Amino acid sequence: MFKKKDSNTVKVSSKTSKPTTNDLALVIARMQSNSDQVEKDVLRAEELLAVDAENLKKNLPLQHQKVVANNLSEAEGLLNDLFLDVDKAKKYKHPQGSEIESDVRHLHDRWLKDCAFYRDIYEPVNDVELMPRIDWASVLNQKQREVNTEEYGPTMADLKKQIAAHNILHKEIEAYSSQLSISSTSTKEEYATIKKQYNNLLDNSKWRHHYLSSLYDYMQGCNKELAYLGDEQDKILKQDWSDHMLDPPDVRRQYENFKNNSLLSHESEVNKLQDDGDRLIELKHPASNTVQAQRDALRNEWQKFLNLCICQETHLDYIEDFKKYQLDVETLSESLSELNSSLKKVEGITGRSGSAMTMQLEAEESTVQRNEQLLADLRKRSTTIAPLKLRRYPPTKSTTVESLCDWKTEKAELTRGDKFTLKSNSDVENWDVLNSSGATKSFPGVCFLIPPPDPEAIATVDLHGDVLDDIKKRRAVYLGTMKDKIRCVEERPVYTAPPSNPKAKAVAGQLDKLDEDLVKAKQDMLSRLRAPLDRSDPTTDLAKRLKEQEKAADALAAMEQPKLEKDASKGLAAKLQAAKDKQDGIAALADLLNKKYDHFTNIHYH
């Protein structure tokens, strides 16, 4: 009998404006589902009401009262949800907000008519009750009491129920407007009085709707910020701030991103909500107590969050210093290990040219100097490194901790810079500390720093200092010994007799030329070995040096030593031996250069 009409359905579009969120999409989907169900319930109720209306006319038993009652009851609950969601859609500025509200109102009006039809059929009234006059004073007084006695909050769940219930009540009050007429009262004077009473009731209902809506908006804004602050605080409180912290660079990156891109926006939102709360209280909002509680809670949580940010930044600074210190110590350790290994090889070689070994050690002098500079820097920094490892071990002796921020709990409070004695850190989130009077207090562990120095960091750098001193002493002993040997050889007189023939004279000239070439080759190699790589373009500089070294190696291999006749003088023989020793030394130096370039190549290309 009754056909479903499209005009009675709440229509929504999948297209929304830019400011919409996933929350709005969920609201719209829920409204579509609820409106479809209301449509089905109302349509089914109308069909069954029509059947029983015919039965009533024919004096037949009424068969569908229970089913109709269930349908109308379910529709009532869904309509409550729909009115609440309409407010949300309008708040999110849905482009079809007005159309959606109109559709919901239409569904509600249709439901009201069905409820009236239900009473006509299943709740027959006496003839006296069918009189057109209505006791409007009693009706309006009852509705006024309902409006006046309804509460505001205090929780968001309570507020949602109150908004839905008042939407229904307000629709009922609005519906009285069409029923209120002179014919429904005894006299014109009574009608005027009732009309005035009705207008007052309607105004009060509108004001309650306004108060509920403004409280909902305020609490929703506060709860959104409180949820965000709670999540962020939880991350900081549960973070491991010891030397075992996972991925400190990523934590730093996230923190800097928040500080540069989100801090000001959240601060502005918190300040806006504080101002909104002050204004609602100043205007004597009926829920001023709830507003004040929300405002104060938000202010306190924001201050706690800022304090935790101070702690986080301080911990990140100390962790980064610790990691950099560790990396530099490892670099020093590896370099000292290489120097020690090289020195052991030199000390263990007896048959090779002493001149070559001396040149190799001299070439490593710049590395020794760099290690001395790094060691001096590490000694200076070691006293500023915080003992992060102690954060993850129970205290075995008296350990002082220092407060990084102000913090207040229900039982105690601390001020930035306060010093305590650590009693227990078994709980990562909360540490037990002893104050100056010996009383135990509990505060978040992130609020505390175990201040420098770190005894382990100082001991480590002292140990490496001893290793470097040992290497320097052994190098000095070896170089001193080898230089004495070389000086003895150089000071030994070499007697050369004048060449007795032109061939011997030519050989002597070749040896002199060979000696000059070897000296130049040695100087070139030492220059390349000692010069630092170009920092602006190390790869190109390294490739250039490799080519130069290849050319030098080829030139060294091409240097031929002249052959002497059996009757050559002792002077020429000594000269030839000196040239051989010098060439062996340069060959060793060339080998050292090749190893160094191979090492640099691995670093820059891998």
C-alpha positions, 0 to 999 in steps of 0.5 A, a space after each residue: 500500500 505504501 511505496 518507498 519514495 526516493 525523496 524520503 531517503 537521506 541522500 549523501 554524496 561520496 564527493 566531499 570538500 577538501 577539509 573532510 577527513 576519514 572520520 567524516 567518511 565514516 559518519 556519512 557511511 553510518 548515516 546512510 546505513 541508519 537512514 536506510 534502516 529507518 526507511 525500512 522500519 517506517 515503511 514496514 510499520 506503515 504497511 502493517 498499520 494499514 492492515 490493522 486499520 482495515 481490521 479495526 474498521 471490520 471489527 477484526 482482531 488487530 494482529 501486528 501491534 507488537 511488530 509495529 511497536 518494535 519497528 517504530 522503537 528501532 526507528 526511534 533509536 536510529 533517529 537519535 543517532 542520525 540527529 547526532 551525526 547530522 551535527 557532526 556532518 555540519 561541523 565538518 562542513 559537508 557540502 550537502 549538510 543542509 540537504 542531509 538535515 532536511 532528509 533526517 527531519 523528513 524521516 522524523 516527521 514521518 515517524 511521528 505521524 506513524 506514532 500518532 497513527 499507532 496510538 489511534 489504532 492500538 490505544 483508543 481514547 474515550 469520547 471525552 478525550 476526543 474533545 478538541 481542547 488540550 490541557 496545554 499548561 500541563 503539557 508545556 510545564 512537563 516539557 519545561 521541566 524536562 528541558 530544565 532538569 537535563 544535565 550537561 556531560 560531564 563525559 563525552 559519552 554522556 554528552 552524545 546521549 544528551 544531544 540525541 535525546 534533546 534533538 527528539 525533545 526539541 522536535 516534539 516541542 516544535 511539532 506543538 506549534 501546528 497543534 496549538 490553536 484557539 480552538 484547542 483552548 477554552 478562550 482567546 485569553 487562555 490561548 494568548 497565555 499558552 502561546 506565550 508559555 510555548 514561546 518561552 519553552 521553545 526559546 529555552 529548548 533552543 538555548 539548551 541546544 546551543 549550550 549542548 552544541 558549544 560544549 560538544 565542540 569544545 570538549 571534542 577539540 580538547 579531547 583531540 589535543 589531549 589524545 595527541 598529547 597523551 600519545 606523544 608523552 607515552 612515546 617519550 616516557 617509554 623510550 630507552 634513553 640508555 646506550 642501547 637506544 634504537 636508531 637515535 638519528 631517526 628519533 632526532 629526525 622525528 623530533 626536529 620535524 615536529 619542532 619545525 612543522 607541528 609545534 606551533 600549530 599545536 601550541 596555537 590550537 591549545 591557546 585557542 582552546 584555552 581562550 574558548 574555555 575562558 570565554 564560555 566560563 565568562 559567559 556563564 555557560 551552564 556547564 562551566 564546571 565541565 569546561 573549566 575541568 577540560 581547560 585545566 586538564 589541557 593546560 596541564 597536559 600541554 605543560 607536561 608535554 613541553 617539559 618532556 620535550 626539554 628532557 628528550 632534547 637533552 637526552 638526544 644531545 648526550 646520546 649523540 655525543 656518546 655515539 660520536 665519542 664511541 665512533 672516534 674511539 673505534 677510529 683511534 683503536 683501528 688506527 693504533 692497531 694498524 700502526 702496531 701491526 706495521 711496527 711489528 712487521 718492521 721489527 721482525 724483518 732483518 734482511 731487508 734494507 734498513 733504509 726502506 724500513 726507515 722510510 716506511 716508518 717516517 711515512 707513517 709519522 703523519 698518522 701518528 700525529 693525527 692519532 695524537 690530536 684525536 687522543 687529545 680531543 678524546 681526553 677533553 671530551 671524555 669528561 663530558 660524556 654521560 654514563 648512559 650504560 648506568 641507566 639500564 643497570 640497577 644502582 650498585 653504589 650511590 648514584 646521583 641523578 639530576 632533574 631536567 625539568 619541572 614535574 608534578 604528581 599527586 604525591 610529589 613534585 620536582 624542580 629543574 636542577 634538583 639532585 636526588 640519589 637513584 634508588 631503583 630504575 627497574 621500571 623504565 617509565 618511573 624511577 624511585 629516588 631519594 631526596 635530601 631528607 631520605 624520603 622516596 619519591 617516584 617520577 618518570 625516568 626520562 626526567 632524570 639525567 645521570 650526569 657526566 663524567 663516565 668513568 668507563 669513557 675516561 678509562 678507555 681513552 687512558 688505555 688508548 693513550 698507553 698504547 699510543 705511548 708504547 708505539 711512539 717509544 718503539 718507533 723512536 728506538 727503532 728509528 734511532 737504531 737504524 739511523 745510527 747504522 745508516 750514518 755509519 755506512 754513509 760516513 765510511 770512506 769510499 776510495 775511488 781510483 780515477 778511471 783508467 780507461 774510457 769505459 770505466 769513466 762511462 760507467 761512473 757517469 751512468 751510476 751518477 745519473 742513476 743516483 740522481 734519478 733515484 733521489 728524484 723518484 724518492 722525493 716525488 713518492 714522499 711528496 705524494 705519500 705525505 700530501 693529504 687528499 683534496 677534500 673537495 674532490 677526493 675521488 678525482 685526486 686519488 685517481 690522478 695520484 694512482 696514474 702518477 704512481 703507475 708512471 713512477 713504478 714504470 720509470 723505476 723498473 726502467 732504471 738499468 744498473 750498468 754491468 761492471 767488468 771483472 777488473 773494475 775498481 773497488 770504488 765503482 763496485 761500492 758505488 754500484 752497491 749503494 745504488 742497488 740499496 737505494 733502488 731497493 729502498 725506493 721499491 719498498 716505498 713504492 710498495 707502501 704507496 700502492 698499499 695506501 692507495 688501495 686502502 683509500 680506494 676501498 674507503 671511497 668506492 665502498 
